[in-house]
Amino acid sequence: MLYGCGDVKNPNNDTIDQLLIMTVDYIRRLTITAKNITRGKNITMNVIDYLLFNDQPKIDKVKQLIKQAVELEKFHSQNLDLQKLSSNILNQ
């Protein structure tokens, strides 16, 4: 996941540990909020969906990350095309 977001192939162990802490903390807070909404009843996917899709800052961040991923993909494909072109020119 880190490599897909621009990190190196073999990230630092401290980075992995920090990401794990942040992820577990987010899931814990989400679960506690969901439990408060249901007032002790079982948590349903509808409650989780409600909490996830009503968190506008996170939705905005996801949109930004998707846009960046698309731009990176375009850059990489253009870069590969340039490499092929330059190699073809050099081979002639």
Distance bins in CASP14 RR format, pairs under 12 A and 6 or more apart:
PFRMAT RR
TARGET T0000
AUTHOR 0000-0000-0000
RMODE 2
METHOD distances of the structure
MODEL  1
1 7 0 0 0 0 1 0 0 0 0 0 0
1 11 0 0 0 0 1 0 0 0 0 0 0
1 15 0 0 0 0 0 1 0 0 0 0 0
1 16 0 0 0 0 1 0 0 0 0 0 0
1 19 1 0 0 1 0 0 0 0 0 0 0
1 20 0 0 0 0 0 1 0 0 0 0 0
1 22 0 0 0 0 0 1 0 0 0 0 0
1 23 0 0 0 0 1 0 0 0 0 0 0
1 65 0 0 0 0 0 1 0 0 0 0 0
2 8 1 0 0 1 0 0 0 0 0 0 0
2 9 0 0 0 0 1 0 0 0 0 0 0
2 10 0 0 0 0 1 0 0 0 0 0 0
2 11 1 0 1 0 0 0 0 0 0 0 0
2 12 0 0 0 0 1 0 0 0 0 0 0
2 13 0 0 0 0 0 1 0 0 0 0 0
2 14 0 0 0 0 0 1 0 0 0 0 0
2 15 1 0 0 1 0 0 0 0 0 0 0
2 16 1 0 0 1 0 0 0 0 0 0 0
2 17 0 0 0 0 0 1 0 0 0 0 0
2 18 0 0 0 0 0 1 0 0 0 0 0
2 19 1 0 0 1 0 0 0 0 0 0 0
2 20 0 0 0 0 0 1 0 0 0 0 0
2 23 0 0 0 0 0 1 0 0 0 0 0
3 9 1 0 1 0 0 0 0 0 0 0 0
3 10 0 0 0 0 1 0 0 0 0 0 0
3 11 1 0 0 1 0 0 0 0 0 0 0
3 15 0 0 0 0 0 1 0 0 0 0 0
3 16 0 0 0 0 0 1 0 0 0 0 0
3 19 0 0 0 0 0 1 0 0 0 0 0
4 11 0 0 0 0 0 1 0 0 0 0 0
4 65 0 0 0 0 1 0 0 0 0 0 0
4 68 0 0 0 0 0 1 0 0 0 0 0
4 69 0 0 0 0 1 0 0 0 0 0 0
4 72 0 0 0 0 1 0 0 0 0 0 0
4 73 0 0 0 0 0 1 0 0 0 0 0
4 76 0 0 0 0 0 1 0 0 0 0 0
5 11 0 0 0 0 0 1 0 0 0 0 0
5 15 0 0 0 0 0 1 0 0 0 0 0
5 19 0 0 0 0 1 0 0 0 0 0 0
5 61 0 0 0 0 0 1 0 0 0 0 0
5 62 0 0 0 0 0 1 0 0 0 0 0
5 64 0 0 0 0 0 1 0 0 0 0 0
5 65 1 0 0 1 0 0 0 0 0 0 0
5 66 0 0 0 0 0 1 0 0 0 0 0
5 68 0 0 0 0 1 0 0 0 0 0 0
5 69 0 0 0 0 1 0 0 0 0 0 0
5 72 0 0 0 0 1 0 0 0 0 0 0
6 15 0 0 0 0 0 1 0 0 0 0 0
6 65 0 0 0 0 0 1 0 0 0 0 0
6 68 0 0 0 0 1 0 0 0 0 0 0
6 69 0 0 0 0 1 0 0 0 0 0 0
6 72 0 0 0 0 1 0 0 0 0 0 0
6 76 0 0 0 0 0 1 0 0 0 0 0
7 15 1 0 0 1 0 0 0 0 0 0 0
7 16 0 0 0 0 1 0 0 0 0 0 0
7 18 0 0 0 0 0 1 0 0 0 0 0
7 19 0 0 0 0 1 0 0 0 0 0 0
8 15 0 0 0 0 1 0 0 0 0 0 0
8 16 0 0 0 0 0 1 0 0 0 0 0
10 16 0 0 0 0 1 0 0 0 0 0 0
11 17 0 0 0 0 0 1 0 0 0 0 0
11 18 0 0 0 0 0 1 0 0 0 0 0
11 19 0 0 0 0 1 0 0 0 0 0 0
11 20 0 0 0 0 0 1 0 0 0 0 0
12 18 0 0 0 0 1 0 0 0 0 0 0
12 19 0 0 0 0 0 1 0 0 0 0 0
13 19 0 0 0 0 0 1 0 0 0 0 0
13 20 0 0 0 0 0 1 0 0 0 0 0
14 20 0 0 0 0 0 1 0 0 0 0 0
14 21 0 0 0 0 0 1 0 0 0 0 0
15 21 0 0 0 0 0 1 0 0 0 0 0
15 22 0 0 0 0 0 1 0 0 0 0 0
16 22 0 0 0 0 0 1 0 0 0 0 0
16 23 0 0 0 0 0 1 0 0 0 0 0
17 23 0 0 0 0 0 1 0 0 0 0 0
17 24 0 0 0 0 0 1 0 0 0 0 0
18 24 0 0 0 0 0 1 0 0 0 0 0
18 25 0 0 0 0 0 1 0 0 0 0 0
19 25 0 0 0 0 0 1 0 0 0 0 0
19 26 0 0 0 0 0 1 0 0 0 0 0
20 26 0 0 0 0 0 1 0 0 0 0 0
20 27 0 0 0 0 0 1 0 0 0 0 0
21 27 0 0 0 0 0 1 0 0 0 0 0
21 28 0 0 0 0 0 1 0 0 0 0 0
22 28 0 0 0 0 0 1 0 0 0 0 0
22 29 0 0 0 0 0 1 0 0 0 0 0
23 29 0 0 0 0 0 1 0 0 0 0 0
23 30 0 0 0 0 0 1 0 0 0 0 0
24 30 0 0 0 0 0 1 0 0 0 0 0
24 31 0 0 0 0 0 1 0 0 0 0 0
25 31 0 0 0 0 0 1 0 0 0 0 0
25 32 0 0 0 0 0 1 0 0 0 0 0
26 32 0 0 0 0 0 1 0 0 0 0 0
26 33 0 0 0 0 0 1 0 0 0 0 0
26 51 0 0 0 0 0 1 0 0 0 0 0
26 52 0 0 0 0 0 1 0 0 0 0 0
26 55 0 0 0 0 0 1 0 0 0 0 0
26 58 0 0 0 0 1 0 0 0 0 0 0
27 33 0 0 0 0 0 1 0 0 0 0 0
27 34 0 0 0 0 0 1 0 0 0 0 0
27 43 0 0 0 0 0 1 0 0 0 0 0
27 48 0 0 0 0 0 1 0 0 0 0 0
27 51 0 0 0 0 0 1 0 0 0 0 0
27 52 0 0 0 0 0 1 0 0 0 0 0
28 34 0 0 0 0 0 1 0 0 0 0 0
28 35 0 0 0 0 0 1 0 0 0 0 0
29 35 0 0 0 0 0 1 0 0 0 0 0
29 36 0 0 0 0 0 1 0 0 0 0 0
29 51 0 0 0 0 1 0 0 0 0 0 0
29 55 0 0 0 0 0 1 0 0 0 0 0
30 36 0 0 0 0 0 1 0 0 0 0 0
30 37 0 0 0 0 0 1 0 0 0 0 0
30 43 0 0 0 0 1 0 0 0 0 0 0
30 47 0 0 0 0 1 0 0 0 0 0 0
30 48 1 0 0 1 0 0 0 0 0 0 0
30 49 0 0 0 0 0 1 0 0 0 0 0
30 50 0 0 0 0 0 1 0 0 0 0 0
30 51 1 0 1 0 0 0 0 0 0 0 0
30 52 1 0 0 1 0 0 0 0 0 0 0
30 54 0 0 0 0 0 1 0 0 0 0 0
30 55 0 0 0 0 1 0 0 0 0 0 0
30 58 0 0 0 0 0 1 0 0 0 0 0
31 37 0 0 0 0 0 1 0 0 0 0 0
31 38 0 0 0 0 0 1 0 0 0 0 0
31 40 0 0 0 0 0 1 0 0 0 0 0
31 43 1 0 0 1 0 0 0 0 0 0 0
31 47 0 0 0 0 0 1 0 0 0 0 0
31 48 0 0 0 0 1 0 0 0 0 0 0
31 51 0 0 0 0 1 0 0 0 0 0 0
32 38 0 0 0 0 0 1 0 0 0 0 0
32 40 0 0 0 0 0 1 0 0 0 0 0
32 43 0 0 0 0 0 1 0 0 0 0 0
32 47 0 0 0 0 0 1 0 0 0 0 0
32 51 0 0 0 0 0 1 0 0 0 0 0
33 43 0 0 0 0 1 0 0 0 0 0 0
33 47 0 0 0 0 1 0 0 0 0 0 0
33 48 0 0 0 0 1 0 0 0 0 0 0
33 50 0 0 0 0 1 0 0 0 0 0 0
33 51 1 0 1 0 0 0 0 0 0 0 0
33 52 0 0 0 0 0 1 0 0 0 0 0
33 54 0 0 0 0 0 1 0 0 0 0 0
33 55 0 0 0 0 0 1 0 0 0 0 0
34 40 0 0 0 0 1 0 0 0 0 0 0
34 41 0 0 0 0 0 1 0 0 0 0 0
34 42 0 0 0 0 1 0 0 0 0 0 0
34 43 1 0 1 0 0 0 0 0 0 0 0
34 44 0 0 0 0 1 0 0 0 0 0 0
34 45 0 0 0 0 0 1 0 0 0 0 0
34 46 0 0 0 0 1 0 0 0 0 0 0
34 47 1 0 1 0 0 0 0 0 0 0 0
34 48 1 0 0 1 0 0 0 0 0 0 0
34 49 0 0 0 0 0 1 0 0 0 0 0
34 50 0 0 0 0 1 0 0 0 0 0 0
34 51 1 0 0 1 0 0 0 0 0 0 0
34 52 0 0 0 0 0 1 0 0 0 0 0
35 41 0 0 0 0 1 0 0 0 0 0 0
35 42 0 0 0 0 1 0 0 0 0 0 0
35 43 1 0 0 1 0 0 0 0 0 0 0
35 44 0 0 0 0 0 1 0 0 0 0 0
35 47 0 0 0 0 1 0 0 0 0 0 0
35 48 0 0 0 0 0 1 0 0 0 0 0
35 51 0 0 0 0 0 1 0 0 0 0 0
36 43 0 0 0 0 0 1 0 0 0 0 0
36 47 0 0 0 0 1 0 0 0 0 0 0
36 51 0 0 0 0 0 1 0 0 0 0 0
37 43 0 0 0 0 1 0 0 0 0 0 0
37 44 0 0 0 0 1 0 0 0 0 0 0
37 46 0 0 0 0 0 1 0 0 0 0 0
37 47 1 0 1 0 0 0 0 0 0 0 0
37 48 0 0 0 0 1 0 0 0 0 0 0
37 49 0 0 0 0 0 1 0 0 0 0 0
37 50 1 0 0 1 0 0 0 0 0 0 0
37 51 1 0 0 1 0 0 0 0 0 0 0
37 54 0 0 0 0 0 1 0 0 0 0 0
38 44 1 0 0 1 0 0 0 0 0 0 0
38 45 0 0 0 0 0 1 0 0 0 0 0
38 46 0 0 0 0 1 0 0 0 0 0 0
38 47 1 0 1 0 0 0 0 0 0 0 0
38 48 0 0 0 0 0 1 0 0 0 0 0
38 50 0 0 0 0 0 1 0 0 0 0 0
38 51 0 0 0 0 0 1 0 0 0 0 0
39 47 0 0 0 0 0 1 0 0 0 0 0
40 47 0 0 0 0 0 1 0 0 0 0 0
41 47 0 0 0 0 1 0 0 0 0 0 0
42 48 0 0 0 0 0 1 0 0 0 0 0
43 49 0 0 0 0 0 1 0 0 0 0 0
43 50 0 0 0 0 0 1 0 0 0 0 0
43 51 0 0 0 0 1 0 0 0 0 0 0
44 50 0 0 0 0 1 0 0 0 0 0 0
44 51 0 0 0 0 0 1 0 0 0 0 0
45 51 0 0 0 0 0 1 0 0 0 0 0
45 52 0 0 0 0 0 1 0 0 0 0 0
45 53 0 0 0 0 0 1 0 0 0 0 0
46 52 0 0 0 0 0 1 0 0 0 0 0
46 53 0 0 0 0 0 1 0 0 0 0 0
47 53 0 0 0 0 0 1 0 0 0 0 0
47 54 0 0 0 0 0 1 0 0 0 0 0
48 54 0 0 0 0 0 1 0 0 0 0 0
48 55 0 0 0 0 0 1 0 0 0 0 0
49 55 0 0 0 0 0 1 0 0 0 0 0
51 58 0 0 0 0 0 1 0 0 0 0 0
51 59 0 0 0 0 0 1 0 0 0 0 0
52 58 1 0 0 1 0 0 0 0 0 0 0
52 59 0 0 0 0 1 0 0 0 0 0 0
52 62 0 0 0 0 1 0 0 0 0 0 0
53 59 1 0 0 1 0 0 0 0 0 0 0
53 62 0 0 0 0 0 1 0 0 0 0 0
55 61 0 0 0 0 1 0 0 0 0 0 0
55 62 0 0 0 0 1 0 0 0 0 0 0
56 62 0 0 0 0 0 1 0 0 0 0 0
56 63 0 0 0 0 0 1 0 0 0 0 0
57 63 0 0 0 0 0 1 0 0 0 0 0
57 64 0 0 0 0 0 1 0 0 0 0 0
58 64 0 0 0 0 0 1 0 0 0 0 0
58 65 0 0 0 0 0 1 0 0 0 0 0
59 65 0 0 0 0 0 1 0 0 0 0 0
59 66 0 0 0 0 0 1 0 0 0 0 0
60 66 0 0 0 0 0 1 0 0 0 0 0
60 67 0 0 0 0 0 1 0 0 0 0 0
61 67 0 0 0 0 0 1 0 0 0 0 0
61 68 0 0 0 0 0 1 0 0 0 0 0
62 68 0 0 0 0 0 1 0 0 0 0 0
62 69 0 0 0 0 0 1 0 0 0 0 0
63 69 0 0 0 0 0 1 0 0 0 0 0
63 70 0 0 0 0 0 1 0 0 0 0 0
64 70 0 0 0 0 0 1 0 0 0 0 0
64 71 0 0 0 0 0 1 0 0 0 0 0
65 71 0 0 0 0 0 1 0 0 0 0 0
65 72 0 0 0 0 0 1 0 0 0 0 0
66 72 0 0 0 0 0 1 0 0 0 0 0
66 73 0 0 0 0 0 1 0 0 0 0 0
67 73 0 0 0 0 0 1 0 0 0 0 0
67 74 0 0 0 0 0 1 0 0 0 0 0
68 74 0 0 0 0 0 1 0 0 0 0 0
68 75 0 0 0 0 0 1 0 0 0 0 0
69 75 0 0 0 0 0 1 0 0 0 0 0
69 76 0 0 0 0 0 1 0 0 0 0 0
70 76 0 0 0 0 0 1 0 0 0 0 0
70 77 0 0 0 0 0 1 0 0 0 0 0
71 77 0 0 0 0 0 1 0 0 0 0 0
71 78 0 0 0 0 0 1 0 0 0 0 0
72 78 0 0 0 0 0 1 0 0 0 0 0
72 79 0 0 0 0 0 1 0 0 0 0 0
73 79 0 0 0 0 0 1 0 0 0 0 0
73 80 0 0 0 0 0 1 0 0 0 0 0
74 80 0 0 0 0 0 1 0 0 0 0 0
74 81 0 0 0 0 0 1 0 0 0 0 0
75 81 0 0 0 0 0 1 0 0 0 0 0
75 82 0 0 0 0 0 1 0 0 0 0 0
76 82 0 0 0 0 0 1 0 0 0 0 0
76 83 0 0 0 0 0 1 0 0 0 0 0
77 83 0 0 0 0 0 1 0 0 0 0 0
77 84 0 0 0 0 0 1 0 0 0 0 0
78 84 0 0 0 0 0 1 0 0 0 0 0
78 85 0 0 0 0 0 1 0 0 0 0 0
79 85 0 0 0 0 0 1 0 0 0 0 0
79 86 0 0 0 0 0 1 0 0 0 0 0
80 86 0 0 0 0 0 1 0 0 0 0 0
80 87 0 0 0 0 0 1 0 0 0 0 0
81 87 0 0 0 0 0 1 0 0 0 0 0
81 88 0 0 0 0 0 1 0 0 0 0 0
82 88 0 0 0 0 0 1 0 0 0 0 0
82 89 0 0 0 0 0 1 0 0 0 0 0
83 89 0 0 0 0 0 1 0 0 0 0 0
83 90 0 0 0 0 0 1 0 0 0 0 0
84 90 0 0 0 0 0 1 0 0 0 0 0
84 91 0 0 0 0 0 1 0 0 0 0 0
85 91 0 0 0 0 0 1 0 0 0 0 0
85 92 0 0 0 0 0 1 0 0 0 0 0
86 92 0 0 0 0 0 1 0 0 0 0 0
END
